[in-house]
Amino acid sequence: MGEIVDATHLSQPNASNHLRCLSECGLVAGEQNGRRVHYRMTDPRVVTLLNIIDGILTGGPVDVEDCQNY
């Protein structure tokens, strides 16, 4: 969870709520490992899609982080 919170800048409760929703929809699955839960995407096509989107947003003529309207 900590890695997700760090990467998304969401609060821990907010990230937990999103992950619960994604889990209930079948998009992610969690595997308990002690006090930690390891989450994974259940469909590899979602990972491919996210990688494509990331490439578009960061590989274009202007990085999305530089967009004034973002």
MIPA-232135 format. One line per field, with one value per residue (C-alpha): residue in one letter; x, y, z. Coordinates in Angstrom, 2 decimals. Each point is the difference from the previous one (the first is absolute). Example, Ala and Ser with C-alpha at 12.3 -4.5 7.8 and 13.67 -1.06 7.14 Angstrom:
BEGIN
aa: A, S
c1: 12.30, 1.37
c2: -4.50, 3.44
c3: 7.80, -0.66
***
This chain:
BEGIN
aa: M, G, E, I, V, D, A, T, H, L, S, Q, P, N, A, S, N, H, L, R, C, L, S, E, C, G, L, V, A, G, E, Q, N, G, R, R, V, H, Y, R, M, T, D, P, R, V, V, T, L, L, N, I, I, D, G, I, L, T, G, G, P, V, D, V, E, D, C, Q, N, Y
c1: 0.00, 2.82, 1.38, -3.42, -0.47, 3.46, -0.53, -3.49, 0.26, -3.34, -0.67, 0.20, -3.76, -0.78, 2.37, -1.57, -3.47, 1.11, 1.67, -3.08, -2.17, 2.41, 0.08, -3.80, -0.14, 2.54, 2.67, 2.55, 0.63, 1.70, 2.20, 0.54, 3.63, 0.09, -1.22, 0.52, -2.13, 1.59, -2.37, 0.17, -2.02, -2.19, 0.07, 3.40, -1.70, -0.61, 3.74, 0.67, -2.60, 1.46, 3.50, -1.30, -1.73, 3.13, 2.05, -2.43, -0.09, 3.75, 1.33, -1.80, 1.31, -0.80, -0.01, -3.41, 1.70, 0.87, -3.57, -1.39, -3.57, 0.73
c2: 0.00, 2.38, -0.15, 0.80, 2.90, 1.35, -0.34, 1.48, 2.55, -1.29, -0.37, -3.58, -0.20, 1.40, -2.48, -2.84, 1.03, 0.10, -3.40, -1.48, 1.31, -1.33, -3.34, -0.23, 0.72, -2.77, 2.31, -0.70, -2.89, 0.25, -2.64, 0.26, -0.31, 0.57, 3.51, 1.01, -0.62, -0.35, 1.21, -1.05, 0.77, -2.97, 0.60, 0.57, 2.09, 2.71, 0.16, 0.28, 2.76, 1.94, -0.27, 1.35, 2.91, 0.74, 0.06, 2.40, 2.34, 0.05, -0.53, 2.72, 3.36, 1.42, -2.06, -0.03, 1.25, 3.21, 0.63, 3.15, -1.33, -3.34
c3: 0.00, 0.84, -3.54, -1.43, 2.42, -0.87, -3.75, -0.08, 2.83, 1.30, 3.69, 1.28, 0.67, -3.46, -1.69, 2.02, -1.16, -3.64, 0.28, 1.66, -2.83, -2.65, 1.80, 0.18, -3.75, -0.65, -1.42, 2.74, 2.37, 3.36, 1.59, 3.74, 1.14, 3.75, 0.65, -3.62, -3.04, -3.43, -2.72, -3.63, -3.08, -0.90, -3.76, -1.66, -2.69, 2.62, 0.69, -3.74, -0.30, 2.93, -1.50, -3.31, 1.74, 2.03, -3.20, -1.65, 2.99, 0.58, -3.51, -1.87, -1.14, 3.44, 3.17, 1.71, 3.17, -1.89, -1.15, 1.54, -0.17, 1.68
***
